[in-house]
């Protein structure tokens, strides 16, 4: 279940597959079901496309066209379990001037297992709900160590209409 505001691709891995297999690309606020043939999957990866589309040549490595997370184990540890895993994707982006910059996208994975059925929910690291009677505009930033103390580095600016929620994956809430 993709509960974020960005499209994500899901990759599955197991020892019997011996490689990451692209399960599907999931739009925001959507879900996929994995076919029973892939029930042996023990790990998943999240990914975002490196460019606007995949390369046409068939690649030996299915994750080559994507920025991906590390492999995350989704095996249940009991009949009914629930756990949360925090992960991120490092995206090396090129701006209009050809300069490279690193952008990290942060996610929370809620993994629920009930009687052998495993549900994985991908959620944004930060949600802001506007309960004010007017539109809210806020600047988000991360605190970083600098030589002269801590400084705030801006990451996003969001506009939130009255009664609506904004989701942010580009800020580190640690």
N, C-alpha and C positions, 0 to 999 in steps of 0.2 A: 504494500500500500504506500504510494508516494504522496505524503501529506505536505510536501514542500511546494514552492512556487516556481520550480524549474523542472524541466524534463530530465529524467535520469534513466540510464541504462543499467540493467541488472545482469550480472554474470554469475554462473554457478560453477562449482568445482567439486569434484570428488576424486579419490584415488583411481577409481575405475575409468573415469573420463580422461584422466591424465593431462587435462588442460582446462582452461576457463572456457565456458560455453556461453555465448550471448543468449540470454533467456528472452529478453524483450526490452524495448525502450518504452518508458511509461511517462505519459504527460502528467503535469501537476494535478493533484487531487484525483488520481486514478489508481487502479489496481490491476494486477495480473494474477493468473492462476498458473501454476507450474504443472505440466502434464505428469501423469503417474510414471511415465518412462524415466523421468528425471528425479524420482523420489530418493535416489541414492546421493543427491547433492548434500554435502556436509559444510560447505563454505560458500559465501556470496561475496561479491564485490559490487560496488556502485561505480558508475562512470558517467562522464560527460564527454561529448564529442570534442575532439581537438579543433576541428574546423566546422564549417557549416554542413559538410556531408562526408560520408566515408569514401575512401579511395576505391576505385573501380577494380583494381587488381585484387585477386583473392590473397589474403594475407595468411601466413602460417600461424601468426599469433593473433587471436581474435580481439585482444585488448589494445592492439597497436594504434588504432585510430582514436583512442580514448584516453583521457586523464582518469585514473582509477584509484580506488582506495586499496589498502592491503586486504588480503583475504580475511574474512570474518567468519568464525565458526558459528553455525546456527543449530548444531545438534542439541536436542533437548537433554537436560540432565536429570529429568524425572518425568512422571506421567503428566503432571500439571506444573509448568514452570513459567516464570516471567523474568526477564532481565533486560537491562538497558546497556547499550554499548555506544560509546562516543567515537566518531571517526571523522576523517576529513579527506578531501581531495586537493592535491596541490596542482593548480593550473598555471602553466607558464604561458602567459598571454603576450601577444605582440600588439603594440598600439599603432596609431596612424603614422607615427614617425619611425617605425621599425624597431622601437626599443622594447626590450623584453622586461616583463614584470611578473612577479609571483603573486598569485591570488589563491588563497586557501578557502575552500568551501567546507563548512562544518555541519555535521548531521548527528542526530540521535537515532539509533536503531532500537526500537522496542520489539523484543522477540517474545512471543507468547506461544506456548505449546500446551495443547489440551488433547489428551487421548491420541497422541501420535500425529496430530495435525498442527503444523507450525505456521503461524502468521507473523510476518515481518512488517513493521510499520516504520517508514523513514520519515522523520520529523525534522523541522528546522530547529536550529539551536536556540533561536530567540523568536518569540512572538510578542507583538505589541498590540493591545486592544485599545481603541480610542473610545472612551466613555464620556468624553467631553462634549459639550453642545456645539462644537465647531471643529473644523478640519484641523488636524495635528500634523505639523511638519517637524521632523526631528532628525538631527545629525547623529549618526552612530559612529563610534570610534573604539579603538583598542588602546589600552594602556601599554606602553613599551618603555623599557629602561633606556635612558640616554646618559651621556657622560655627565650632564648637569642635573640628574634626577629623572623622574618619570615624566613622560609626555604622552599626550593623546594623539593618535594618528587616525584621521578620519577614514572610514571605510565605505559608508553608504549614507545617503540622505533619502528618507522615505516620507511620503505624504499619505496620511491615513484619513479617509473620510469619516464622518460621524458614524459610530456604531460598527465600524469595520475593523478587520484585523490585518496587520502587516506581518509578513514572515521574512526573517533574515537568516541567510546561511553564510554570509561573508564576514561574520564577526565571531571572534573567539571569546566566549564567556567565562573562561577559566580565571 
